[in-house]
Amino acid sequence: MKILIVEDEPKVAFFIKKGLEESQYDAEIAYDGITAEKLAGQYKYNLYILDIIIPGINGIDLCKKLKKLNPGIPVLMLTALGTTEDKLTGFDAGANDYLVKPFEFRELLARVKVLMKTVNQQHETAKKLMIGDLELDLDKKIACRGNSHIDLTAKEFSLLEYFMRNTGRVLSRNDIAEKVWDISFDFSTNVVDVYVNFLRKKIDKGFNKKLIHTKVGFGYIFGDY
C-alpha cells in the first residue's frame, strides 16, 4: 500500500515515513502542497496524510483538490490545529479522519489500518484488486499496471489473484499449489516456479518497483516494496 505524507517539518515527516515503512507500507514525502498535488496526479496512492499548515497550497485546499482528483482515496489530517471548528473544517473539505499533534505513532498506525481496510473493502465491492499501480478486474478478467494492459492466461490470472489477496504474506510453493492448482505440491516438479516466472515477466519486467519477491528457502511474497 502506497502512502503520500504531506508534511513540511522534516523530522516529523521522516518519523512517520520510517514508522510506516517498518509496518510494511510504502511511504513517500512531499514538503509542500504544490508538490503533493503533482505527485497525486502522476502516481497512484492508497492514502494521503496531510498537515494543514504547509507551503504552497494549504492542507484544506489540497484535501479538496485530492478528493476531486481521486474521491475514493482516504485522507488523514495530521495537524496541531485541534479545535472542534478546525476538525469540522477538515471534514467539510473531505478528510476521512483527523489526528491532532502531538500523537503516538501507534495511534496513527491504527487509524491508517482502519482507513486502508475501508479502501480494500471498496475495492472488493467494485470487484477489483489494487496493489500499488497494479489493478486486477475480477469481472472482466483484465490486469493493468500503470497505463499498460497485461495479457494473462487463466492460470496466470488465478495465480496473480491469489498473490494480490495475500499481499505481504510469505507463500510457500505448497500453499500456491493447493490454492491455485488445487493439488498437493509435488517436489519433483517446478510448475509453481515456472508459472511465477511467467507472471513475473509480465507484471514486473520494465517496472522499477518489483511486486513478486523470492524468499529463499520459504517461497514468495507479493507486495509494493
Buried (B, 14 or more C-beta within 10 A) or exposed (E): BBBBBBBBEEEBBBBBBEBBEEBEBBBBBBBBBBBBBEBBEEEBBBBBBBBBEBEBBBBBBBBBBBBEEBEEBBBBBBBEBEEEEBBEBBBEBBBBBBBBEEEEBEEBBEBBEEBBEBBBEBBEEEEBBBBBBBBBBBEEEBBBBEEEEBEBEEBBBBBBBBBBBBBEEEBBBBBBBEBBBEEEBEEEEEBBBEBBEBBBEBBBEEBEEBBBEEEEEEBBBBBBB
